Amino acid sequence: MNTQHQASTTAGGELKGGRRARQAAMLCQDEGFRLWLDRRARAKYNMLIDDGTHTPEDARDFILKACAVASRAELDHNPDAAKRFNQIQYHYNRYLRRFQQP
C-alpha cells in the first residue's frame, strides 16, 4: 500500500491538521488578513463594510468556503484545497507587499 497518500487521523477518525492547517489558523487571527478580507469584499463585491468587520470566525469561514473543505485539517490532505489555500496566501502577501512599500 502506498503510504504517501494516506491521511493521518485522530483516534476518533478525524483528519489531523498539519502545517497548512496551522498556517490557516494563524492567518485567521491576523488582523491584517481580516482587513484584507474587508477591503477585498469592498473591491470585488462592492460591499459597503467598514474596516475591522471580519472576525476570526469570518476569516475561517472564508478559507473553508474558498478551499471547498469542511475543516482546516483538510488543507493538509486535499491537494486541490492546498492549491487554493496557497493562492489565498499569495494574494494576501501580494497585498501586504503593495502596502508596505513607500
N, C-alpha and C positions, 0 to 999 in steps of 0.2 A: 504494500500500500504506500502511496506517495504521501509522506507526512508534510511536505512543503505547503500543501493547501488545506491541511487540517486546521480547523478553528479551535482555539483554546477556549474552554468553557469552565464555568464555576461548577461546584458540586450540584447546584440546582439546575444545571443545563444552560445557563445564560452565557452569552459570549463575554469574554474578558476583554476589557479595553487595554490598548497599548499606547504607543507613542502618539498616534493621531488623536485618540480619544482624549488624552491628557492635554494636547495642544488645543483641541476644540474647547475643552472645559476652561482653560486659561483664557482663551480668546473671548469667551462669553463673559468673563469677569473684567475684561479690559474696557475701560470707559471709552478709549479711542475707537475701539471696534464698534461699540454701540453708537457712538457719534457718527461713524461712517455709515452705519445702517440707517440712521436718521436722515443723513444727507443723501444717501442713495435712494431712499424712499421718495424724497422730495424731487430729486433729479429724474429718476427713472419713471416714477408713477405720478408725478405732480401732486403728491400728497401734502397737505398743509399740517405739518407736525413740527413741534419745537425741538431744538437740540435737547438731548437728555431724555427723550421719550422712551427709547428702547431700554428694557430691563435685561438683566442676565437671562431671565427665562425667555424673553422675546428673542434674544440672540441664539439661545439653544434651539428654540423652535425654528428659527430661520435656517440654521445649519442642518437640522434634521430634514426639513422640507426640501431645501435646495439639494441635499445629497440623497434624498429619497430613502431614508433609513428611519428606523423606529428608536434607535439609541445611538449615542456617540460611539459605543464599543464597536458597532458595525463598521465604522470608518477604517478599522484595522483589519477587517476580514472581507470587505467587499471592494474589489478593485475599481469599479465604476464610482462608488461613493468616495473612495480615496482620491480619485482623479478630480471629482467635483470639489472636494474639500481643498485640494491643492490649488484649484482655480480661485476659490474664495480667498485663500491666503495670498495668492499672487495679486489679486485686485486690491485687497486691503493694503498690502505692502507697497504697491504702486501709489495708492492714495497717500500713504504716510510719506513716501519719498517726495512726492509733489509738494506737500505742505511743510516739509522740514527744510527745503531749500529756500534761500533768501530770494 
